[in-house]
Amino acid sequence: MKILIVDDQRSGRRTLRQILSALDEVEVLEAVGLDDAMAAVERSAPDLLLLDVRLSDDPRDRGGLEILRRVRASGRSTPALMVTSVSELSEIREAMRLGAQDYVLKDELCPEMLLPIIEGQRERLLLKGEVVRLRERVDRTFGTKALLGSSAAMERVRRIVERVAESSRTVLIRGETGCGKEMVARALHEMSSRRGEPFVAVNCSALPGTLIESLIFGHERGAFTGAEKRMRGQLELAGAGTILLDEIAEMPGELQAKLLRVLEDRRFRPLGAEAEIPLRARILAATHVDLEKRISEGRFREDLFYRLNVVTVHVPSLAERDADLIELLLAFSAEVPRRLRYTDDAIAWLVRRPWPGNVRELRNVVERLGLLADDDLIDVPTLEELARERPIVDATAEIDRLARALLALPERLGSKLRVIERAVLHHAIESCGGNKAAAARLIGVDRKMLERRWDRHTGEEPPSSRRMSLPTAARHLSEEPPSSRRLTPANAQRYLGEEPPSSRRISLSPDADDS
């Protein structure tokens, strides 16, 4: 801690220096007059000023107050402590108006009076430094500094974030999975005046529609079965902060209509509530899908798209910013406990490797190397062992595997198509909490088709808590074994709702009610 003593009397400076010598880690500087003090402030940037009000024999001299004025005019907030006599109380009031933190009368000057004041200033200085460091850490973690990369694409992202951060308008963040859309949303929050308020992220694809509606809007006690108490929704919990609706394209259609009304009126109504609640939070939305295509398919509201699309931030994939890969690699490596180093061939190998998971995949690879690599020097063999691209599961091959497993089941199950169809319908409806519209979207069929198929299997509502395996489904069917009649392509088309194969016959034996 640096303390600057400004006093025209040598004895006064010596007395203060002796008192301050009792403190540890304190550097004491001295100045005699106004110019000398301002030069010391510019040269050494002290942490505390001890100022005498009068700096000459002239009784009208108020040099200490002038120093304080000049320090404040220069934009510095250096704390000041006035050392004065009883006859200068009016000057003390003036010093307080100029920003002095405290004062000590010369007649009462002693260690017991002065040192506690200085210790208090030192504690405030340490707390201020800690706040600055935490602010810098937050900026590096969630602000624009967290958006790593020097490419033109990332510079454009940072520039848009800085421009629209203070606005209350909605922002649509688009980009591939793993490219950092949530980091952009957090940067928008941290760069705004809302940074002291909550940041709430809701994944619209993680829960079925009924639960998503309750999660976002909240509900009153008794609003539906199981609503035993009032629950505040995320729109209310966000307060005056920011709410991110991640994977907005997966939001059910009925909720899209409610969200559109919220964006237009800036008010929302919890489930079962009589009164509406004002919306104070800023809404951000993120998606990795082609919303224009979803609109053309009738799966996303066009009016909601235009309401969200006030400002669009396109977050580039790693393939679009491959020049940033080395910078990202070094930044992620600095976060692991080990000091990882890479050979030139290893870096070239990483640059050539495709990154379908984008920045998230690169970070995961670095963390895996930090945990499992035998040596701190990463070479190509290590990368081929720990960072080789994992093949994505082929959906067609997986379906073929399931089909072969289904055909290998005993014949006593009866119609295996009915068994698998009932199991798929049951699990889809159950996982969506009984919401047939959501279950139809999950399966990829129209809701009416799903209802027809379900009604054909059972006239009852689907079980809500019991999971059903293939054998269990077969027991529920209680079907007679298939007949010997072969299924024609026309019958197959009517049963499956699909086009019949063009080059091979279907040799399946349905029940009488399926033909």
C-alpha positions in Angstrom: 0.0 0.0 0.0 1.4 3.4 -1.0 0.6 6.4 1.2 1.5 10.0 0.1 2.0 12.5 2.9 1.5 16.1 1.9 2.6 18.7 4.5 4.8 21.8 4.3 6.2 21.2 7.8 9.0 18.7 8.1 8.0 17.9 11.7 4.5 17.1 10.6 5.7 14.7 7.9 8.1 13.0 10.4 5.4 12.5 12.9 3.1 10.9 10.4 5.9 8.6 9.0 6.7 7.4 12.6 3.1 6.5 13.2 2.8 4.7 9.8 6.0 2.7 10.5 3.9 0.4 12.7 2.1 -0.9 9.6 3.3 -3.8 7.5 3.7 -3.6 3.8 3.3 0.2 3.6 5.4 2.4 1.3 5.4 6.1 2.5 5.9 8.9 0.1 6.3 12.6 0.9 5.5 15.9 -0.8 5.8 19.5 0.4 3.6 21.6 -1.9 1.0 21.5 -4.6 3.2 20.9 -7.6 5.3 18.4 -5.7 2.2 16.5 -4.6 0.7 16.4 -8.1 4.0 15.1 -9.6 4.0 12.3 -7.0 0.4 11.4 -7.8 1.2 11.2 -11.5 4.5 9.3 -10.9 3.6 6.8 -8.2 -0.2 6.5 -8.2 -0.6 6.3 -4.3 -3.4 4.3 -2.7 -4.1 6.9 0.0 -3.5 10.6 0.5 -2.7 12.2 3.9 -3.3 15.9 3.1 -2.7 19.0 5.3 -5.2 21.7 4.5 -2.7 24.6 4.7 0.6 24.1 2.8 2.3 27.4 3.5 2.6 30.1 6.2 -0.2 32.1 4.5 -3.3 31.7 6.7 -5.4 31.9 3.5 -3.6 29.0 1.9 -5.8 25.9 1.2 -3.3 23.9 -0.9 -4.6 20.5 0.4 -8.1 21.3 -0.9 -6.7 22.3 -4.3 -4.7 19.0 -4.5 -8.0 17.1 -3.8 -9.8 19.1 -6.5 -7.1 18.4 -9.1 -7.0 14.7 -8.2 -10.7 14.4 -8.6 -10.7 16.4 -11.9 -8.1 14.0 -13.3 -10.6 11.2 -12.9 -8.8 9.5 -10.0 -10.8 8.2 -7.0 -7.8 7.9 -4.7 -9.1 8.0 -1.1 -7.9 11.0 1.0 -7.6 11.7 4.7 -7.4 15.3 5.8 -5.0 16.2 8.7 -6.0 19.6 10.0 -6.5 21.8 13.1 -9.7 22.6 15.0 -9.9 26.1 13.5 -10.4 24.7 10.0 -13.8 22.9 10.3 -15.3 24.7 7.4 -12.4 23.4 5.2 -13.1 19.9 6.5 -16.7 20.2 5.3 -15.4 21.4 1.9 -13.0 18.4 1.7 -15.8 16.0 2.4 -17.8 17.5 -0.4 -14.8 17.0 -2.7 -14.6 13.3 -1.8 -12.3 13.0 1.3 -13.1 9.8 3.3 -12.2 11.1 6.8 -10.2 13.6 8.8 -7.9 13.7 11.9 -7.3 16.8 14.0 -3.6 17.5 14.6 -4.2 18.1 18.3 -5.5 14.5 18.6 -3.0 12.9 16.2 -1.8 9.5 17.7 -1.5 5.9 16.5 -4.8 5.0 18.2 -6.6 7.6 16.2 -4.9 7.3 12.8 -4.0 3.6 12.4 -7.6 2.2 12.6 -8.7 4.7 9.9 -5.8 3.6 7.6 -6.4 -0.1 8.2 -10.1 0.4 7.3 -9.0 2.1 4.0 -6.6 -0.8 3.3 -9.4 -3.3 3.8 -11.7 -1.4 1.4 -8.8 -1.2 -1.1 -8.3 -5.0 -0.9 -12.1 -5.6 -1.4 -12.1 -3.2 -4.3 -9.2 -5.1 -5.9 -11.0 -8.4 -5.3 -14.1 -7.1 -7.0 -12.1 -5.9 -10.0 -10.4 -9.3 -10.3 -13.8 -11.2 -10.0 -15.2 -8.8 -12.7 -12.3 -9.6 -15.0 -12.8 -13.4 -14.3 -16.5 -13.1 -15.1 -15.6 -11.2 -18.3 -13.1 -13.9 -19.3 -15.7 -16.7 -18.5 -18.9 -15.2 -19.7 -18.2 -11.8 -21.4 -17.0 -11.0 -24.9 -13.5 -12.1 -23.8 -14.9 -15.6 -23.4 -15.7 -15.6 -27.2 -12.3 -16.8 -28.2 -10.9 -16.4 -31.7 -9.4 -13.7 -33.8 -11.1 -14.7 -37.1 -13.3 -12.1 -38.9 -16.3 -14.3 -38.1 -15.8 -14.1 -34.4 -14.9 -10.4 -34.5 -18.3 -9.8 -36.2 -20.0 -11.8 -33.4 -18.3 -9.7 -30.7 -19.1 -6.5 -32.5 -22.8 -7.4 -32.6 -22.9 -8.4 -29.0 -21.3 -5.1 -27.9 -23.8 -3.2 -30.0 -27.0 -4.9 -28.8 -26.1 -5.8 -25.3 -27.9 -2.8 -23.7 -31.0 -3.2 -25.8 -34.1 -4.9 -24.4 -35.0 -6.4 -27.8 -35.1 -10.1 -28.5 -32.0 -11.7 -30.1 -32.1 -14.9 -32.1 -28.8 -16.8 -31.8 -28.2 -19.4 -34.6 -25.5 -21.9 -35.1 -24.6 -25.5 -35.1 -24.6 -27.7 -32.0 -21.5 -27.0 -29.8 -20.4 -23.8 -31.5 -21.1 -21.6 -28.4 -24.6 -20.2 -28.6 -25.1 -20.1 -24.9 -21.7 -18.3 -24.5 -23.0 -15.6 -26.8 -26.2 -15.4 -24.7 -24.2 -15.0 -21.5 -22.0 -12.4 -23.1 -25.1 -10.4 -24.0 -26.2 -10.6 -20.4 -22.9 -9.8 -18.8 -22.2 -6.8 -21.1 -25.5 -5.3 -20.2 -26.8 -3.4 -17.2 -28.7 -6.6 -16.3 -25.5 -8.4 -15.2 -26.5 -8.2 -11.6 -29.8 -9.9 -12.3 -30.3 -13.7 -12.9 -29.5 -15.4 -16.1 -31.9 -18.3 -16.7 -31.5 -20.9 -19.5 -34.4 -23.2 -20.5 -33.9 -26.1 -22.9 -37.2 -26.4 -24.8 -36.4 -29.9 -26.0 -35.6 -31.4 -22.6 -39.1 -31.8 -21.4 -42.6 -32.6 -22.8 -44.9 -29.7 -23.7 -47.0 -29.9 -20.5 -44.0 -29.6 -18.3 -42.3 -27.0 -20.4 -45.4 -24.7 -20.1 -45.4 -25.1 -16.3 -41.6 -24.5 -16.2 -41.7 -21.3 -18.2 -44.9 -19.7 -17.1 -45.3 -21.3 -13.6 -48.6 -22.5 -12.1 -50.9 -21.9 -9.2 -51.8 -24.5 -6.6 -54.5 -26.8 -8.0 -54.0 -25.7 -11.6 -53.7 -29.3 -12.6 -53.4 -32.8 -11.0 -50.3 -32.9 -8.9 -50.0 -29.1 -8.5 -49.8 -29.1 -4.8 -48.3 -25.7 -4.4 -47.6 -22.5 -6.3 -44.5 -22.6 -8.5 -42.9 -19.6 -10.0 -42.0 -20.0 -13.7 -38.7 -19.1 -15.3 -40.1 -15.9 -16.7 -40.8 -14.7 -13.2 -37.6 -16.1 -11.7 -35.5 -14.2 -14.2 -36.8 -11.0 -12.7 -35.2 -8.1 -14.6 -32.4 -10.3 -15.9 -32.2 -12.5 -19.0 -33.9 -15.7 -20.0 -32.5 -17.9 -22.8 -35.0 -20.2 -24.6 -32.6 -22.8 -26.0 -33.7 -25.1 -28.8 -36.7 -22.8 -29.5 -37.5 -24.8 -32.6 -38.6 -27.7 -30.4 -41.2 -25.7 -28.5 -44.7 -27.2 -29.0 -47.1 -25.3 -31.2 -49.5 -24.3 -28.5 -46.6 -22.8 -26.5 -45.4 -20.9 -29.5 -48.7 -19.1 -29.6 -48.5 -18.2 -25.9 -44.9 -17.0 -26.2 -45.9 -14.8 -29.2 -48.5 -13.1 -26.9 -45.9 -12.7 -24.2 -43.5 -11.0 -26.6 -46.2 -8.7 -27.9 -47.8 -7.7 -24.6 -44.8 -8.1 -22.2 -47.1 -9.9 -19.8 -47.8 -13.5 -19.0 -50.2 -15.6 -17.0 -49.2 -18.6 -14.9 -51.3 -21.7 -15.3 -54.4 -21.4 -13.2 -53.8 -17.8 -12.3 -56.4 -15.0 -12.6 -54.0 -12.0 -12.9 -51.2 -11.5 -15.4 -47.6 -10.7 -14.4 -45.5 -8.1 -16.1 -42.5 -9.4 -18.0 -39.3 -7.6 -16.9 -36.7 -10.0 -18.3 -35.1 -9.8 -21.7 -35.8 -12.9 -23.9 -33.1 -14.5 -26.0 -33.7 -17.5 -28.2 -31.2 -20.0 -29.7 -31.5 -22.8 -32.2 -29.4 -25.1 -34.4 -32.1 -26.0 -36.9 -33.3 -24.3 -40.1 -36.3 -22.3 -38.9 -37.3 -21.3 -42.4 -37.6 -24.9 -43.3 -39.6 -25.6 -40.1 -41.9 -22.8 -41.1 -42.5 -24.2 -44.6 -43.3 -27.6 -42.9 -45.8 -25.9 -40.6 -43.8 -26.9 -37.5 -42.9 -23.3 -36.4 -45.0 -20.2 -36.4 -43.9 -17.6 -39.0 -45.2 -14.7 -36.8 -43.1 -15.9 -33.9 -40.1 -16.2 -36.1 -40.4 -12.5 -37.1 -41.0 -11.5 -33.5 -37.8 -13.3 -32.3 -35.7 -12.3 -35.3 -35.2 -8.6 -34.3 -31.5 -9.2 -34.3 -29.8 -12.4 -35.4 -26.4 -13.5 -34.3 -24.9 -16.3 -36.4 -22.3 -18.2 -34.4 -19.8 -19.7 -36.9 -19.0 -23.4 -36.7 -15.4 -24.4 -36.1 -15.1 -25.3 -39.8 -16.0 -21.7 -40.6 -13.3 -20.4 -38.3 -10.5 -23.0 -38.6 -7.9 -20.3 -38.2 -9.0 -20.0 -34.5 -8.4 -23.7 -33.8 -4.8 -23.2 -32.4 -5.9 -20.3 -30.2 -8.8 -22.3 -28.8 -6.5 -25.3 -28.3 -4.0 -23.3 -26.3 -6.7 -21.6 -24.3 -8.4 -24.9 -23.3 -5.0 -26.5 -22.6 -4.3 -23.7 -20.1 -7.4 -24.6 -18.1 -6.4 -28.2 -17.4 -4.1 -28.9 -14.4 -1.3 -30.4 -16.5 0.9 -28.3 -18.7 0.1 -29.9 -22.1 2.4 -29.3 -25.0 1.9 -30.3 -28.6 4.3 -31.4 -31.4 4.0 -29.6 -34.7 2.7 -32.9 -36.3 0.1 -33.1 -33.5 -1.2 -29.6 -34.2 -1.3 -30.3 -37.9 -3.3 -33.5 -37.1 -5.8 -31.6 -35.0 -6.2 -28.9 -37.7 -6.9 -31.6 -40.3 -9.4 -33.5 -38.1 -13.1 -32.7 -38.7 -14.9 -31.3 -35.7 -18.6 -32.1 -36.1 -19.1 -31.2 -32.4 -17.4 -27.8 -33.0 -15.8 -26.0 -30.0 -17.5 -28.2 -27.4 -15.9 -31.3 -29.0 -12.5 -29.6 -29.1 -12.7 -28.7 -25.4 -13.8 -32.3 -24.5 -10.8 -33.7 -26.4 -8.4 -31.4 -24.5 -9.9 -32.4 -21.2 -9.6 -36.1 -22.2 -5.9 -35.5 -23.0 -5.4 -33.8 -19.7 -6.8 -36.9 -17.9 -5.6 -39.8 -19.9 -2.4 -38.8 -21.8 0.7 -40.6 -20.4 3.0 -37.7 -21.2 2.6 -33.9 -21.2 4.0 -33.7 -24.7 1.1 -34.7 -27.0 2.2 -36.4 -30.2 0.2 -38.0 -33.1 0.1 -41.5 -31.7 -1.5 -40.1 -28.5 -4.0 -38.2 -30.5 -4.9 -41.2 -32.6 -5.5 -43.2 -29.4 -7.4 -40.5 -27.4 -8.8 -38.0 -29.9 -9.7 -40.1 -33.0 -13.0 -39.1 -34.4 -15.7 -41.5 -33.2 -18.0 -42.6 -36.0 -21.6 -41.4 -35.6 -24.1 -44.3 -35.3 -25.7 -45.1 -38.6 -29.4 -44.8 -38.1 -30.2 -47.2 -40.9 -27.8 -49.9 -39.5 -29.4 -49.5 -36.1 -32.9 -50.0 -37.5 -31.7 -53.1 -39.4 -30.2 -54.4 -36.1 -33.5 -53.9 -34.3 -35.4 -55.5 -37.1 -33.3 -58.6 -37.0 -33.7 -58.8 -33.2 -37.5 -58.4 -33.6 -37.7 -61.2 -36.2 -35.7 -63.5 -33.9 -38.4 -63.3 -31.2 -40.6 -66.4 -30.7 -43.6 -66.9 -33.1 -46.0 -67.2 -30.1 -45.9 -63.3 -29.8 -48.1 -63.2 -32.9 -47.9 -60.2 -35.2 -44.5 -58.7 -34.5 -45.4 -55.5 -36.3 -48.3 -55.0 -33.9 -46.0 -55.7 -30.9 -43.3 -53.2 -32.0 -45.9 -50.6 -33.0 -47.7 -50.8 -29.7 -44.4 -50.5 -27.8 -43.3 -47.5 -29.8 -46.6 -45.7 -29.3 -46.7 -46.5 -25.6 -43.2 -45.2 -24.9 -43.6 -42.1 -27.0 -46.9 -41.1 -25.3 -45.5 -42.0 -21.8 -42.3 -40.0 -22.3 -44.3 -37.0 -23.4 -46.5 -37.1 -20.3 -49.6 -38.2 -22.2 -49.4 -35.3 -24.7 -50.3 -37.0 -28.0 -49.3 -34.1 -30.1 -45.8 -34.1 -28.7 -45.7 -37.9 -29.0 -46.7 -37.6 -32.7 -43.9 -35.1 -33.3 -41.4 -37.4 -31.5 -42.4 -40.3 -33.7 -42.6 -38.2 -36.9 -46.3 -38.7 -37.8 -49.5 -36.7 -37.7 -51.4 -36.6 -34.5 -54.6 -38.1 -36.0 -52.6 -41.0 -37.4 -51.1 -41.6 -34.0 -54.5 -41.6 -32.4 -56.0 -44.0 -35.0 -53.1 -46.4 -34.5 -53.4 -46.2 -30.7 -57.1 -46.7 -30.8 -56.6 -49.8 -32.9 -54.5 -51.3 -30.2 -56.5 -50.3 -27.2 -59.5 -48.3 -26.3 -58.0 -47.2 -23.0 -55.8 -44.3 -22.1 -52.1 -45.2 -22.2 -50.5 -46.1 -18.9 -48.7 -43.1 -17.3 -46.1 -44.8 -15.2 -45.6 -48.4 -16.3 -42.9 -49.1 -18.9 -43.7 -51.8 -21.4 -41.2 -54.2 -22.9 -41.9 -56.3 -26.1 -43.0 -59.4 -24.2 -45.3 -57.3 -22.0 -46.8 -55.6 -25.1 -47.4 -59.1 -26.5 -49.3 -60.2 -23.4 -51.5 -57.2 -23.6 -52.4 -57.9 -27.2 -53.7 -61.5 -26.5 -53.7 -62.1 -30.2 -54.3 -65.3 -32.1 -51.3 -66.6 -34.1 -51.1 -65.1 -37.6 -53.0 -66.8 -40.3 -51.6 -68.4 -43.4 -52.8 -65.6 -45.7 -50.1 -63.4 -47.3 -50.2 -59.7 -47.1 -50.5 -57.9 -50.4 -48.7 -54.6 -51.1 -52.1 -52.7 -51.0 -52.9 -54.1 -47.6 -49.4 -53.3 -46.4 -49.8 -49.7 -47.5 -53.1 -49.4 -45.7 -51.6 -50.9 -42.5 -48.3 -48.9 -42.4 -49.5 -45.7 -44.0 -46.5 -45.9 -46.3 -45.8 -46.5 -50.0 -45.4 -50.2 -50.7 -42.0 -51.4 -51.7 -41.6 -51.4 -55.5 -39.3 -54.4 -56.0 -40.2 -57.0 -53.5 -43.3 -58.6 -52.0 -44.2 -58.3 -48.3 -44.7 -61.7 -46.8 -46.3 -60.7 -43.5 -49.4 -62.2 -41.9 -51.7 -59.6 -40.2 -54.6 -60.1 -38.0 -58.1 -60.0 -39.5 -58.7 -56.5 -38.3 -55.6 -55.2 -40.1 -56.4 -56.5 -43.6 
